[in-house]
């Protein structure tokens, strides 16, 4: 699904911003239930963030 690919793209960008802002290389905790990456990916394919999570859960 396009929204799943977009979600991972935006999540990687968010992770890089979080690492750059904290000044260390620890991986930030992932929270798939909320966040800008989820919302940005969902908006690109005109679905809600909740629908995106539902689609991701069905793919896994």
C-alpha positions in Angstrom: 0.0 0.0 0.0 1.2 3.5 -0.8 0.3 4.8 2.6 2.5 2.2 4.3 5.5 3.2 2.2 4.9 6.9 2.8 4.5 6.3 6.6 8.0 4.6 6.7 9.4 7.5 4.6 8.1 10.1 7.0 9.1 8.1 10.0 12.7 7.9 8.9 12.7 11.7 8.3 11.2 12.2 11.8 13.8 9.9 13.4 16.6 11.8 11.7 15.2 15.1 13.0 14.8 13.7 16.5 18.4 12.4 16.6 19.8 15.7 15.2 17.8 17.7 17.8 19.0 15.6 20.8 22.7 15.6 19.8 23.2 11.8 20.4 22.7 8.7 18.4 20.2 6.8 20.5 17.2 5.5 18.6 14.1 7.3 19.6 11.2 5.1 20.7 8.7 4.3 17.9 5.1 4.9 18.5 2.9 3.9 15.6 -0.3 5.0 17.2 0.4 8.7 16.9 2.8 11.2 15.3 3.5 13.4 12.4 4.8 10.6 10.2 1.5 8.7 10.4 -0.5 11.8 9.8 1.6 13.0 6.8 1.6 9.7 5.1 -2.2 9.3 5.6 -2.8 12.8 4.3 -0.9 12.0 1.1 -3.3 9.2 0.2 -6.4 10.9 1.7 -7.1 8.5 4.5 -7.1 9.1 8.3 -4.2 8.2 10.6 -6.3 5.5 12.2 -7.0 4.0 8.8 -3.3 3.9 8.1 -2.6 2.1 11.3 -5.3 -0.4 10.5 -3.8 -1.0 7.0 -0.4 -1.5 8.5 -1.7 -4.0 11.0 -3.4 -6.0 8.2 -0.2 -6.1 6.2 1.8 -7.5 9.1 
